[in-house]
Amino acid sequence: MTRQCQDKVALVTGGASGIGRASAVALAGAGATVMVADRNHDGCEETVELIRAAGGSAAVHAVDVASETEVERLVAETVATFGRLDLAFNNAGVGGTFAKTADYPSDDWDRVIAVNLTGVWYCMKHEIRYMLDHGGGAIVNTASVAGLVGMGAAPAYTAAKHGVVGLTRNAALEYARNGIRINAVCPGLVRTGMTEGAEAAMPGFFDRLAKQEPVGRVAEPEEIASAVVWLLSDGASYMTGHALAVDGGYVAR
Ligand SMILES: NC(=O)c1ccc[n+]([C@@H]2O[C@H](COP(=O)([O-])OP(=O)(O)OC[C@H]3O[C@@H](n4cnc5c(N)ncnc54)[C@H](O)[C@@H]3O)[C@@H](O)[C@H]2O)c1
């Protein structure tokens, strides 16, 4: 049986950890060759080891997605290394401070917007430029349930993730006739480095939030990765401009 992403080349940002690592591993398992990109080089190496141990093919590229120059180099390096770019998962992100709008630190606002919103735009900009000249492709951006509804005490994160949903819909319309599909995935609460940091700072964080999830538990990164692989695969060939909640029912209320 042909695997979902057989013979494709995929780029994953935030691939050193959490949802990005699980997605890089899943994409490789689906037959893609994966460029694992992150500012955490050692974490990328660990992801690549996991992929190679399972018989897959991958390489590492260190990047700060908040730098357009570095993102442009990442796309060029992916093509130089693997000969093409078919699939991209723009997923790198940071959580930011928990504080209300009137108390939110301005430097934290700038950092969260730079990584979570501008970083996704830089990635899309350079991926789309390549895909336009090379027969199309598929892109998934990581938003969040915080891109669909307000969360409270997370103004920069919520604004950035709503922005990612908007960028996704806008670009999907622009390139729908160029063979480029662009969607977003909107995870609920997932057990990753980001949320384990919150649990360490506020013990009971997972238990409290799991109670608000209709399914009564948090997600594992692999549960998001399977949606990402599907959205990037030809199985989702009529999907574009969609923000897919993978959230245990959180926004269904
Ligand atoms: N964990 C959750 O509950 C949850 C829910 C919804 C959305 N998300 C989103 O999922 C994405 C992945 O987060 P995660 O939960 O796997 O967390 P994580 O901390 O495990 O992974 C995030 C990765 O992004 C990388 N990164 C951060 N800033 C970067 C930068 N400037 N350049 C390059 N890499 C950078 C980190 O090094 C890390 O490896 C993020 O966009 C996050 O906002 C997470």
The ligand as an SDF file (V2000), in Angstrom:
LIG
                    3D

 44 48  0  0  0  0  0  0  0  0999 V2000
    0.8030   22.2470   23.8160 N   0  0  0  0  0  0  0  0  0  0  0  0
   -0.4030   22.7540   23.6400 C   0  0  0  0  0  0  0  0  0  0  0  0
   -1.3060   22.5730   24.4690 O   0  0  0  0  0  0  0  0  0  0  0  0
   -0.7000   23.5690   22.4010 C   0  0  0  0  0  0  0  0  0  0  0  0
   -2.0350   23.8920   22.1240 C   0  0  0  0  0  0  0  0  0  0  0  0
   -2.3320   24.6410   20.9920 C   0  0  0  0  0  0  0  0  0  0  0  0
   -1.3270   25.0550   20.1410 C   0  0  0  0  0  0  0  0  0  0  0  0
   -0.0350   24.7390   20.4490 N   0  0  0  0  0  0  0  0  0  0  0  0
    0.9940   25.1950   19.5070 C   0  0  0  0  0  0  0  0  0  0  0  0
    1.6970   24.0770   19.0280 O   0  0  0  0  0  0  0  0  0  0  0  0
    2.9870   24.5040   18.5600 C   0  0  0  0  0  0  0  0  0  0  0  0
    4.0360   23.5670   19.1060 C   0  0  0  0  0  0  0  0  0  0  0  0
    4.0880   23.7170   20.5040 O   0  0  0  0  0  0  0  0  0  0  0  0
    4.3040   22.4920   21.5000 P   0  0  0  0  0  0  0  0  0  0  0  0
    3.1340   22.4390   22.3870 O   0  0  0  0  0  0  0  0  0  0  0  0
    4.7220   21.2930   20.7460 O   0  0  0  0  0  0  0  0  0  0  0  0
    5.4760   23.0870   22.3940 O   0  0  0  0  0  0  0  0  0  0  0  0
    7.0360   22.7300   22.5080 P   0  0  0  0  0  0  0  0  0  0  0  0
    7.5890   23.7800   23.3970 O   0  0  0  0  0  0  0  0  0  0  0  0
    7.1870   21.3070   22.8690 O   0  0  0  0  0  0  0  0  0  0  0  0
    7.5530   22.9370   21.0130 O   0  0  0  0  0  0  0  0  0  0  0  0
    7.7230   24.2190   20.4400 C   0  0  0  0  0  0  0  0  0  0  0  0
    9.0050   24.1970   19.6430 C   0  0  0  0  0  0  0  0  0  0  0  0
    9.1310   25.4490   18.9620 O   0  0  0  0  0  0  0  0  0  0  0  0
   10.4890   25.8190   19.0350 C   0  0  0  0  0  0  0  0  0  0  0  0
   10.6170   27.2680   18.8770 N   0  0  0  0  0  0  0  0  0  0  0  0
   10.1780   28.2340   19.6960 C   0  0  0  0  0  0  0  0  0  0  0  0
   10.5200   29.4440   19.2300 N   0  0  0  0  0  0  0  0  0  0  0  0
   11.1950   29.2370   18.0740 C   0  0  0  0  0  0  0  0  0  0  0  0
   11.8010   30.0910   17.1230 C   0  0  0  0  0  0  0  0  0  0  0  0
   11.8140   31.4410   17.2770 N   0  0  0  0  0  0  0  0  0  0  0  0
   12.3830   29.5450   16.0370 N   0  0  0  0  0  0  0  0  0  0  0  0
   12.4020   28.2100   15.8850 C   0  0  0  0  0  0  0  0  0  0  0  0
   11.8730   27.3400   16.7550 N   0  0  0  0  0  0  0  0  0  0  0  0
   11.2620   27.8510   17.8330 C   0  0  0  0  0  0  0  0  0  0  0  0
   10.9560   25.3630   20.4080 C   0  0  0  0  0  0  0  0  0  0  0  0
   12.3690   25.2700   20.4790 O   0  0  0  0  0  0  0  0  0  0  0  0
   10.2470   24.0310   20.5330 C   0  0  0  0  0  0  0  0  0  0  0  0
   11.0370   22.9620   20.0480 O   0  0  0  0  0  0  0  0  0  0  0  0
    3.1330   25.9570   19.0020 C   0  0  0  0  0  0  0  0  0  0  0  0
    2.8600   26.8120   17.8980 O   0  0  0  0  0  0  0  0  0  0  0  0
    2.0560   26.0990   20.0630 C   0  0  0  0  0  0  0  0  0  0  0  0
    1.6270   27.4330   20.1940 O   0  0  0  0  0  0  0  0  0  0  0  0
    0.3000   24.0100   21.5440 C   0  0  0  0  0  0  0  0  0  0  0  0
  1  2  1  0
  2  3  2  0
  2  4  1  0
  4  5  1  0
  4 44  2  0
  5  6  2  0
  6  7  1  0
  7  8  2  0
  8  9  1  0
  8 44  1  0
  9 10  1  0
  9 42  1  0
 10 11  1  0
 11 12  1  0
 11 40  1  0
 12 13  1  0
 13 14  1  0
 14 15  2  0
 14 16  1  0
 14 17  1  0
 17 18  1  0
 18 19  2  0
 18 20  1  0
 18 21  1  0
 21 22  1  0
 22 23  1  0
 23 24  1  0
 23 38  1  0
 24 25  1  0
 25 26  1  0
 25 36  1  0
 26 27  1  0
 26 35  1  0
 27 28  2  0
 28 29  1  0
 29 30  1  0
 29 35  2  0
 30 31  1  0
 30 32  2  0
 32 33  1  0
 33 34  2  0
 34 35  1  0
 36 37  1  0
 36 38  1  0
 38 39  1  0
 40 41  1  0
 40 42  1  0
 42 43  1  0
M  CHG  2   8   1  16  -1
M  END
$$$$
